Amino acid sequence: MADGVSRHNDIVEDDILKKELGNSISRDWLDVGRSLRLDEDTLQNIKTDNIGRQKEAILQMLYEWKKVKGENATNGALYKALKDARRADLAHRLKQRLDASNVVEPKNQQKPQAEVDENKIVTGNVPISGALLPHYNMTRKPRGKCLILTYDKFKKAEKRSGNTKDMAKLTEIFETTLEFDVENELNLDSEGTRSMIQEMAETDHTNYDCFVCFICSHGDGEAFLTKDDGRITIQEILTPFKAGNCKSLAGKPKIFFINACLGESYQRMVKYEKDGPSMSADAGVAVNLSNYVPNEADFCVVLSTVPGYTSLRHKTEGTLFVQSFYDCIKEKYNDHHLVDILTIVNSDVNQKFVKIANQLGGQNPVGQVSTLVQTLNKAIYFSSL
């Protein structure tokens, strides 16, 4: 919470504990209690006294904290504890609530006739109460299955040097940072790739909140290549996860990252390669982005470049997209939703690109930007929402 917020040092109101937090902390309430510096015996006693009554346990914990801490049970202390417990969503909600209550009506100024609906996000300078963007549930651990498919050897296509670095970074970010159950597959042929995709779609995802698939390979604008130079279209990857085909993921976010070329055009530089075989310069330019996502809700498809352009990869450090994705997720996942993070990734990729181009004496360097095609109806936060 910014130091400038005038209610930072005020004692937390019971109404905030009950209405803003009582129904929202859910299964993370013990972590929040520990961040509030309640001793473990107290927390376990509250848990024992309220078996099967989670809401009552949460409220008892919050009121106990306020009672024990007295004048130190401030809005600022609560905000910090929520952040420490990786509940940035609730910390943000608290700040919005306090910011809204700080608005003072100037004397002799008539109130505007239009009323503000507190449940809606409003742009501009009008602070309002309310939560973060409506978001998908992301409280289970592991959060979901994450399938990482990478390819660096092919029959005829050029070897993808640097793939090992990408694979290591992706495994770390999804397994350790975001707490997914990660499955890594390297250099499957076309049959093996389709089989693995189908196996994932047939998995019971009932106890998961999300599914992620990250593919790193050569591409040609419509498909990516497998070890045997087989072509698998993006639609082939998405279709098995439609709600009618994978009922346990219905209503849950399904996120696909395609880190491969969508064409030939790019700014050539020493030490960098494109993730695509040779083809005509305009290949993929006319590709309709709607071809990349099913016509139903809860899909998010992230393309490491735009149709018609290559995705750049360093021979030893891996792709620019994975490098930036790794850095930005590490830094931002606690308090930013995925779409915001991907916007930051775009900026970071471009900065890396221009810096390298300038170092190598490139003329008029052109940046690389990723493309997001999605039918999400809620925001995706990876911070235990």
Buried (B, 14 or more C-beta within 10 A) or exposed (E): BEEEBEBBEBBBBEEBBBEBBBEBBBEBBBBBBBBBEBEEEBBEEBBEEBEEEBBEBBBBBBBBBBEBBEEEBBBBBBBBBBBBBBBBBBBBBBBBBBBBBEEEEEEEEEEEEEEBEEEEEEEEEEBBBBBBBEBBBBEBEBBBBBBBBBBBEBEEBBEBBBBBBBBBBBBBBBBEBBBBBBBBBBBBBBEBBBEBBEEBBEBEBEEBBBBBBBBBBBBBBBBBBBBBBBBBEBEBBBBBBBBEEBEBBBEBBBBBBBBBBBBBBBBEBEEBBBBBBEEEEEBBBEBEBEEBBBEEBBBBBBBBBBBBBBBBBBEEBBBBBBBBBBBBBBEBBBBBBBBBBBBBBBEBBBEBBBEBBEEEEBEEBBBBBBBBBBBBEBBBBBBBB
